[in-house]
Amino acid sequence: MNRKNQARVRFITLSATIAALYVVLTLISAAFGLSSGAIQLRISEALCVLVAFTPAAIPGLTIGCLISNLIASANILDIVFGTLATFLGVLGGYYLRNHKWLVTLPTVLANTIIVPLVIVYGFGVKDMALPLVALTVGIGEFLSATVLGTSLLIILKKYNFKFK
């Protein structure tokens, strides 16, 4: 196999591994009741910092989110727009990958803007005020993507972690 094919296989394998890890962490969050309630804490969102290490994290996290949403949600709007929020967040994070304090910002913003719209209008929870839902989603995203994610990023960088 030539180098170009090896690089493609490595990219696909790494993306698939990241997707699988995202799904497993999402299921763990759900099993412990962390992914429901007033403030949702999907610990898999911490993996969004992996875009600082490899572009393979973009499809990996997007596909992982899609699979997680297919498993956990019966609402097509949640499946489509939740996955879109993750894609936009990690794509933005990839462009900010050299700024460890900003790499999670697009993920937090995309989810804080898109997911509340899905919750209020897609799930028919119109008795909840959109700003309140946005606040609670934003808090959960901040905790999972920024607090946990930045901690993961610092640890991986401390040990000179590289995807090979």
VOBA-1610 file (N, C-alpha, C; in pm, whole numbers, padded with zeros to 5 digits, always signed):
BEGIN
Met+00085-00117+00000Met+00000+00000+00000Met+00090+00124+00000Asn+00057+00220-00088Asn+00140+00341-00095Asn+00105+00437+00019Arg+00186+00541+00032Arg+00171+00635+00144Arg+00036+00707+00143Lys-00011+00741+00024Lys-00139+00811+00015Lys-00253+00724+00066Asn-00254+00597+00028Asn-00357+00505+00076Asn-00344+00480+00226Gln-00220+00471+00274Gln-00198+00452+00418Gln-00253+00571+00496Ala-00231+00691+00445Ala-00281+00812+00512Ala-00433+00812+00515Arg-00496+00771+00405Arg-00643+00765+00401Arg-00697+00663+00501Val-00636+00546+00503Val-00679+00442+00596Val-00662+00489+00739Arg-00551+00555+00769Arg-00526+00606+00904Arg-00631+00712+00941Phe-00662+00800+00847Phe-00761+00906+00870Phe-00899+00845+00899Ile-00941+00750+00817Ile-01071+00686+00834Ile-01077+00608+00965Thr-00971+00536+00996Thr-00966+00457+01120Thr-00972+00548+01241Leu-00898+00657+01238Leu-00898+00751+01350Leu-01036+00817+01365Ser-01097+00854+01254Ser-01231+00912+01259Ser-01331+00814+01319Ala-01323+00689+01277Ala-01414+00586+01328Ala-01392+00562+01477Thr-01268+00564+01520Thr-01237+00544+01661Thr-01293+00659+01745Ile-01277+00780+01697Ile-01329+00898+01768Ile-01482+00892+01772Ala-01544+00851+01661Ala-01691+00838+01657Ala-01738+00736+01760Ala-01671+00623+01764Ala-01709+00517+01860Ala-01693+00565+02004Leu-01583+00634+02032Leu-01560+00687+02166Leu-01668+00788+02205Tyr-01706+00872+02110Tyr-01812+00970+02134Tyr-01943+00900+02171Val-01978+00797+02095Val-02102+00723+02121Val-02097+00658+02260Val-01987+00593+02291Val-01975+00526+02421Val-01987+00626+02536Leu-01918+00739+02525Leu-01925+00840+02631Leu-02065+00901+02642Thr-02134+00914+02529Thr-02271+00965+02532Thr-02363+00866+02603Leu-02345+00737+02574Leu-02427+00634+02640Leu-02398+00627+02790Ile-02272+00647+02827Ile-02238+00651+02970Ile-02306+00770+03037Ser-02303+00886+02971Ser-02372+01004+03024Ser-02520+00976+03045Ala-02581+00912+02946Ala-02724+00880+02954Ala-02752+00780+03065Ala-02665+00681+03081Ala-02685+00578+03183Ala-02682+00637+03324Phe-02603+00741+03343Phe-02594+00805+03474Phe-02689+00924+03487Gly-02774+00943+03388Gly-02872+01051+03394Gly-02814+01190+03375Leu-02694+01197+03321Leu-02629+01327+03304Leu-02676+01400+03178Ser-02730+01326+03082Ser-02766+01388+02955Ser-02912+01432+02949Ser-02978+01430+03064Ser-03114+01482+03070Ser-03127+01566+03197Gly-03231+01643+03202Gly-03249+01730+03317Gly-03229+01875+03280Ala-03233+01961+03380Ala-03222+02105+03354Ala-03091+02141+03285Ile-02982+02087+03335Ile-02851+02110+03273Ile-02800+01975+03225Gln-02787+01964+03093Gln-02742+01839+03033Gln-02590+01838+03026Leu-02533+01728+03068Leu-02388+01715+03066Leu-02351+01591+02985Arg-02329+01611+02858Arg-02288+01504+02769Arg-02135+01503+02769Ile-02076+01413+02846Ile-01930+01415+02863Ile-01856+01391+02732Ser-01923+01335+02635Ser-01861+01314+02504Ser-01825+01446+02437Glu-01891+01555+02475Glu-01859+01685+02417Glu-01717+01731+02451Ala-01658+01673+02554Ala-01518+01705+02587Ala-01425+01665+02473Leu-01465+01567+02394Leu-01382+01521+02283Leu-01370+01623+02170Cys-01450+01727+02175Cys-01444+01830+02070Cys-01307+01895+02062Val-01229+01886+02168Val-01094+01944+02165Val-00999+01862+02078Leu-01039+01743+02039Leu-00951+01659+01958Leu-00921+01722+01822Val-01002+01822+01781Val-00974+01892+01656Val-00843+01970+01666Ala-00795+01994+01787Ala-00666+02062+01805Ala-00550+01970+01767Phe-00578+01840+01757Phe-00474+01742+01729Phe-00484+01680+01590Thr-00605+01670+01536Thr-00622+01604+01408Thr-00750+01648+01338Pro-00745+01668+01207Pro-00868+01700+01134Pro-00961+01579+01125Ala-00911+01460+01154Ala-00995+01340+01153Ala-01103+01348+01262Ala-01085+01437+01357Ala-01185+01454+01463Ala-01313+01518+01408Ile-01304+01593+01300Ile-01424+01659+01245Ile-01527+01556+01200Pro-01493+01466+01106Pro-01595+01364+01072Pro-01620+01267+01186Gly-01519+01238+01266Gly-01537+01144+01376Gly-01639+01192+01477Leu-01627+01316+01519Leu-01721+01372+01617Leu-01859+01392+01557Thr-01864+01432+01431Thr-01993+01452+01364Thr-02068+01320+01350Ile-01999+01217+01304Ile-02062+01086+01288Ile-02097+01026+01425Gly-02010+01046+01523Gly-02039+00999+01659Gly-02165+01064+01714Cys-02179+01194+01690Cys-02299+01266+01736Cys-02422+01214+01662Leu-02410+01195+01533Leu-02522+01144+01454Leu-02568+01007+01506Ile-02474+00917+01527Ile-02508+00784+01579Ile-02570+00794+01717Ser-02512+00878+01803Ser-02567+00897+01938Ser-02709+00950+01932Asn-02733+01047+01844Asn-02867+01104+01832Asn-02965+01004+01772Leu-02919+00920+01681Leu-03006+00816+01626Leu-03048+00717+01734Ile-02954+00686+01823Ile-02983+00591+01931Ile-03073+00655+02037Ala-03045+00780+02071Ala-03110+00842+02187Ala-03235+00924+02156Ser-03257+00959+02031Ser-03367+01050+02001Ser-03458+00994+01892Ala-03587+01015+01911Ala-03683+00976+01808Ala-03724+01097+01726Asn-03668+01213+01760Asn-03707+01337+01693Asn-03609+01368+01581Ile-03659+01373+01459Ile-03574+01396+01342Ile-03505+01533+01349Leu-03572+01632+01405Leu-03509+01765+01418Leu-03387+01759+01509Asp-03398+01683+01618Asp-03285+01667+01710Asp-03170+01594+01640Ile-03204+01492+01565Ile-03101+01415+01494Ile-03028+01504+01394Val-03103+01577+01314Val-03043+01660+01207Val-02972+01782+01264Phe-03045+01860+01345Phe-02988+01987+01391Phe-02889+01972+01507Gly-02906+01869+01589Gly-02805+01841+01692Gly-02672+01801+01629Thr-02682+01720+01524Thr-02560+01680+01452Thr-02499+01800+01380Leu-02584+01883+01322Leu-02535+02004+01254Leu-02463+02096+01354Ala-02518+02110+01474Ala-02454+02193+01576Ala-02315+02140+01611Thr-02304+02009+01625Thr-02173+01949+01654Thr-02078+01973+01538Phe-02124+01950+01416Phe-02038+01971+01299Phe-01987+02114+01292Leu-02077+02211+01306Leu-02036+02351+01299Leu-01941+02386+01413Gly-01968+02332+01531Gly-01882+02358+01647Gly-01742+02304+01628Val-01730+02180+01583Val-01595+02122+01569Val-01523+02180+01448Leu-01597+02218+01345Leu-01534+02284+01231Leu-01475+02419+01274Gly-01553+02494+01350Gly-01502+02621+01404Gly-01385+02599+01498Gly-01395+02496+01580Gly-01286+02463+01672Gly-01158+02427+01598Tyr-01172+02362+01484Tyr-01055+02326+01403Tyr-00981+02453+01359Tyr-01056+02556+01322Tyr-00992+02680+01279Tyr-00932+02758+01395Leu-00974+02727+01516Leu-00917+02791+01635Leu-00825+02695+01711Arg-00781+02588+01646Arg-00707+02481+01712Arg-00577+02525+01777Asn-00522+02635+01735Asn-00396+02681+01792Asn-00417+02769+01916His-00540+02789+01953His-00573+02872+02070His-00646+02785+02171Lys-00572+02724+02264Lys-00632+02626+02354Lys-00747+02681+02436Trp-00751+02809+02460Trp-00860+02866+02540Trp-00982+02898+02454Leu-00969+02892+02321Leu-01081+02925+02233Leu-01134+02806+02153Val-01063+02696+02152Val-01099+02584+02066Val-01239+02529+02096Thr-01287+02541+02217Thr-01420+02491+02251Thr-01531+02593+02229Leu-01495+02718+02209Leu-01594+02824+02196Leu-01697+02798+02085Pro-01655+02759+01963Pro-01755+02733+01859Pro-01853+02620+01895Thr-01805+02519+01964Thr-01893+02409+02006Thr-01998+02459+02104Val-01954+02537+02201Val-02047+02591+02301Val-02148+02683+02232Leu-02101+02771+02146Leu-02192+02866+02079Leu-02291+02796+01987Ala-02242+02703+01904Ala-02331+02633+01810Ala-02440+02557+01884Asn-02403+02487+01990Asn-02502+02410+02065Asn-02596+02500+02145Thr-02543+02611+02197Thr-02626+02704+02275Thr-02729+02775+02187Ile-02697+02791+02060Ile-02790+02858+01968Ile-02887+02758+01905Ile-02837+02645+01857Ile-02919+02552+01779Ile-03002+02458+01866Val-02943+02396+01965Val-03013+02294+02045Val-03137+02350+02118Pro-03132+02469+02178Pro-03253+02520+02243Pro-03371+02537+02145Leu-03341+02575+02022Leu-03447+02587+01922Leu-03512+02451+01897Val-03430+02348+01892Val-03482+02211+01874Val-03565+02169+01995Ile-03516+02200+02115Ile-03589+02160+02236Ile-03724+02231+02244Val-03725+02361+02220Val-03848+02438+02235Val-03947+02409+02121Tyr-03897+02407+01996Tyr-03989+02392+01883Tyr-03999+02247+01833Gly-03890+02173+01838Gly-03891+02036+01790Gly-03958+01938+01884Phe-03941+01960+02014Phe-04002+01872+02112Phe-04133+01929+02167Gly-04169+02047+02120Gly-04295+02106+02162Gly-04298+02151+02307Val-04183+02193+02359Val-04175+02239+02498Val-04187+02391+02497Lys-04296+02439+02440Lys-04313+02584+02420Lys-04345+02659+02548Asp-04375+02584+02656Asp-04401+02653+02782Asp-04272+02698+02849Met-04158+02654+02796Met-04028+02698+02849Met-03978+02814+02765Ala-03924+02913+02830Ala-03873+03030+02759Ala-03742+02993+02688Leu-03733+03031+02563Leu-03615+03001+02483Leu-03486+03050+02550Pro-03482+03172+02606Pro-03357+03215+02672Pro-03317+03127+02790Leu-03415+03077+02864Leu-03384+02989+02978Leu-03326+02856+02928Val-03385+02801+02824Val-03334+02676+02767Val-03194+02699+02712Ala-03173+02811+02643Ala-03040+02843+02590Ala-02938+02855+02703Leu-02978+02914+02813Leu-02888+02929+02927Leu-02849+02792+02984Thr-02948+02706+03003Thr-02917+02574+03062Thr-02835+02487+02966Val-02866+02493+02836Val-02786+02418+02738Val-02644+02476+02736Gly-02634+02607+02739Gly-02503+02672+02738Gly-02419+02635+02859Ile-02481+02627+02976Ile-02409+02587+03097Ile-02358+02444+03083Gly-02445+02355+03035Gly-02404+02216+03016Gly-02291+02203+02915Glu-02300+02277+02806Glu-02195+02274+02704Glu-02065+02332+02758Phe-02076+02439+02834Phe-01957+02499+02892Phe-01887+02399+02984Leu-01965+02333+03069Leu-01906+02235+03161Leu-01844+02117+03087Ser-01915+02062+02990Ser-01864+01942+02922Ser-01757+01976+02819Ala-01785+02071+02730Ala-01688+02101+02624Ala-01570+02184+02674Thr-01599+02289+02751Thr-01491+02379+02792Thr-01417+02330+02916Val-01488+02301+03023Val-01418+02261+03146Val-01353+02123+03128Leu-01434+02023+03092Leu-01377+01889+03073Leu-01285+01884+02950Gly-01330+01947+02842Gly-01252+01944+02718Gly-01117+02013+02729Thr-01116+02130+02789Thr-00989+02201+02805Thr-00897+02125+02901Ser-00954+02062+03002Ser-00873+01977+03091Ser-00810+01863+03012Leu-00889+01800+02926Leu-00838+01693+02840Leu-00728+01746+02748Leu-00750+01861+02690Leu-00652+01922+02600Leu-00521+01949+02673Ile-00528+02005+02792Ile-00407+02036+02870Ile-00331+01907+02904Ile-00404+01804+02943Ile-00339+01677+02976Ile-00272+01616+02853Leu-00343+01616+02740Leu-00286+01558+02618Leu-00163+01636+02571Lys-00169+01767+02580Lys-00053+01850+02541Lys+00063+01834+02638Lys+00032+01819+02765Lys+00137+01802+02868Lys+00221+01678+02837Tyr+00154+01573+02793Tyr+00224+01449+02762Tyr+00263+01436+02616Asn+00261+01551+02545Asn+00301+01556+02404Asn+00227+01456+02318Phe+00098+01442+02342Phe+00017+01344+02272Phe+00007+01381+02124Lys+00026+01282+02039Lys+00014+01302+01894Lys-00061+01183+01836Phe-00151+01211+01743Phe-00217+01102+01671Phe-00124+01056+01561Lys-00096+00929+01558Lys-00006+00878+01455Lys-00078+00783+01364
//
